[in-house]
């Protein structure tokens, strides 16, 4: 009986000590995907196109209201052109979803994982992260601003790093006015 009481006391002491020194990782805030928006804009010699793309899931990590991390999954099947209508819109949406561009049949999602976050201003943070598109992962850097339960961020992405080469003068000669610039923009308005 005495041995049982001693063992229980030791177990209780170990458990109490473990919980006393356990560090809480902070606050994980889920992104409200129905209230958040990502706008893309691609550029070509003769103009530009823009549209939206949906967030499948995401979260931001905070420690005492200071941003410490985050992760997002983008639903590539939701690529939507907003500056065209009718047949032109349908054609561009289909082309962007094809293997010429994002190959959504084989790559229905893209991911962004924050790897480093540092405060750069009162409500702004410099973020380094790993962006994966079409199974290819490359580092990206951007600024995110946080205001209450909302955040905004703008990313400039070189599509050729993710094997999206269609119409790129970096890979094809003689495109003239059919050339599409390698970089495109993503502008995110997030709510959590």
N, C-alpha and C positions, 0 to 999 in steps of 0.2 A: 504494500500500500504506500509506504514512504517513497519507494522508487517511482511509483506512478505519479505521485504528487510532484516529486522533483523533476521528472521528465516533462510534465505539463507546465511547470513553472519555467523551465528552460525554453520550451517551445514558445510560451507566451512572451518571454523576454526577447527572444530572437525576432518574433513577429512584430512586437512593439518597436524594437530598434530599427528593423527594416523599414517599417512605415514612417518612422520619425525622420529618417534620412532620405527618403525617396523624393526625388525632384519631380515636380509636376511640369510637364512639357509646355504648358500654356493653354491657350484657348484656340480650338480649331473651329473656324467659322465656315460653314458650308455656303457655297455660292447659290443664290436663288436663280436657277437657270431660266425660269420664266420671266424674270424681271431684269436679266442681264442681256447685253447685246455685244456682238463682235461684228464690226464692219470691216470688209476688205476693200482695198483699192489697188488695181493693177494698171500699169502704164504701158502704152505702146507709142510708136513714133507719131501716129495720127490721132492720139487722144488717150482716153482711159476708160475703164469700166469699174463699177463698184457694186457691192452687194453685201449680203450678210451670211453668217455661218453660225450654227448653234453650238452652245456649250452643253456637252453631255453630262459632265459633272465637274466639280472643282471645290477647292477650299483654300482659305488663307489661314496661316498659323500666326497667333499673336502671343506675346508674353508681356503682361502689364500694358496692354494697348500698343505695343511696339511690334511691327511686322517682323516675323522671323522666318517665314517660309510659305510655300504654297504649291499647289499642283492642279493641273487642269487637263481634262480630256475633251477634245473638240470632235464633234460629230461631222465628219467630212461629207456624209451623205446629204447634209442640209445646205450645201453650197447653193446660194440663191443670188442671181443677178437682179439688182434693183433699178438700174438705169436703162433697161431695155424692156420691151413688151412683146407679147405674141411669139411669132416664129423665131425672131432674132434672139429673144431671151431664152427660149427652149434650146436653140442650137448652142448658145454659149454655155448655158448650164450643163448640157450634155457633154460638151467638149471639155469643160473644166473637170468633170467627173470621170472622164475617160483616161486611158493610160497615157495619152499625150501630156496630161497634166497630173492630176492627183490620184488616179487609179483607185477609185473608191471601192471597186469590187474586191480588191485584194487588201486595201488599206482604208477601212471605213472610219478609223479614228486617227487623230494626231494627239500628241501629248506635250505638255510643258511642265517641267519639274524645276522648281527653284533650287539652286545649289548654294547660293550665297545672297544675303540681303544686308545692306548697310544703309543707315539713315543718311540722307544727303541734304535734307532741308526740314522745315517744321513738319510738313505732312507728306514729304516725298522720300522715296527709297530708291537706291540703285540696286537692281536685281541682276544676278547672273543666273542662267538656267540652261537646262538641256531641252532643246526642242526636237521632237521626233516627228517627221513627216515621211510617209512612204517607207517606213522601216529604217530610215537614216536619221541618226542623231548628231546634232551639231550644237555648239555653245551659242547662246544669244545673250545680249545685255540690253537692258532697257530701264526706264524710270517708271515707277508706279506711284500714284498719289492717292492718299487715303483721306476721306472726309466722312467722319461718322461711320455709317454702315455702307458707304459707297467707295468705289475705287475706279480710277481710270489709268489706262496704260496704252502706249503706242509702241508697236514693234515694227522695225523695218527688216524684212527677211529676204535673203538672196535665195531664190527658188532653185537655182542650179545646184546648190549644195545638197538638195534633197532629190536629185535626179529628175527635176522638172525642167526640161530643156527646150520644149517646143517653142519655136520662134526666137530663140536666144542667139544674138550675134556673137556670143562667146563660143558657140558651137557650130553655127551655120553661117556661110557667106552668102552674099547676094540677096538678103531678105528685103533690103530697101525699106519701103513704107509698110511692110508686113512684120517688121521687127517688133518684138515685145521685150520691154526692159526686164532685166534679171530680178530687180528688187520690187517687192510689193509691200504695202502697208497693212497692218492690222491695228484697228483702234477699238479698244475694249472699254465698255462702261459696265461695271460690275456692281451687283448689290448682294450683300450677305447678311 
